[in-house]
Amino acid sequence: MTDARVIQIREPYDYQQAQSAVMRAPIGYVVTVRPPTRSTEQNAALHRLLQAIVKARYKWAGRTWSIDDWRTLMVSAHSKATNRAGEIVPGIEGEFVALRRSTTRMSVAELSSLIEYVQAWCASNGIDTEAPHAAT
């Protein structure tokens, strides 16, 4: 057994598959059991919301921002709102760096909470999240 194997538990048979994979694993291999990370649908939903903000040309700190910048701003705001604030640390070159949770490592529940936060923020700032948005 040389390749990593991911088994998502969806039905009783999957437990047997997981058990079999563990029993065949050589000594020294690592087994991790964790909740699923965000779904493709959740990722697309968050991207659509962030795209709506960019398309609306909403200004923050006096200027417009890219989708990646808005993702950083929203993750930071959501972290603060849910008492999971990140840290701001001095960077290698003397700059300041905001350390935050990556959306790629968020659980389904965490990303759902972030999506709800962004939806509420958009609603309170008059950003239409229902209209189709062209890629930017």
URZIUR-V881224 format. One record per backbone hydrogen bond with DSSP energy under -0.5 kcal/mol. NH is the residue of the N-H (numbers start at 1). CO is the residue of the C=O. If there is no record, write none. Layout:
BEGIN
nh:NH co:CO
nh:NH co:CO
END
This chain:
BEGIN
nh:8 co:6
nh:9 co:7
nh:10 co:8
nh:14 co:11
nh:15 co:11
nh:15 co:12
nh:16 co:12
nh:17 co:13
nh:18 co:14
nh:19 co:15
nh:20 co:16
nh:21 co:17
nh:22 co:18
nh:23 co:19
nh:24 co:20
nh:25 co:21
nh:25 co:22
nh:29 co:26
nh:38 co:106
nh:43 co:39
nh:44 co:40
nh:45 co:41
nh:46 co:42
nh:47 co:43
nh:48 co:44
nh:49 co:45
nh:50 co:46
nh:51 co:47
nh:52 co:48
nh:53 co:49
nh:54 co:50
nh:55 co:51
nh:56 co:52
nh:57 co:54
nh:58 co:53
nh:60 co:63
nh:63 co:60
nh:70 co:66
nh:71 co:67
nh:72 co:68
nh:73 co:69
nh:74 co:70
nh:75 co:71
nh:76 co:72
nh:77 co:73
nh:78 co:74
nh:79 co:75
nh:80 co:76
nh:81 co:77
nh:82 co:78
nh:83 co:80
nh:84 co:79
nh:87 co:99
nh:89 co:87
nh:89 co:97
nh:91 co:95
nh:94 co:91
nh:97 co:89
nh:99 co:87
nh:99 co:97
nh:100 co:98
nh:105 co:102
nh:106 co:103
nh:108 co:36
nh:111 co:107
nh:112 co:108
nh:113 co:109
nh:114 co:110
nh:115 co:111
nh:116 co:112
nh:117 co:113
nh:118 co:114
nh:119 co:115
nh:120 co:116
nh:121 co:117
nh:122 co:118
nh:123 co:119
nh:124 co:120
nh:125 co:121
nh:125 co:122
nh:126 co:123
nh:127 co:122
nh:128 co:126
nh:129 co:127
END
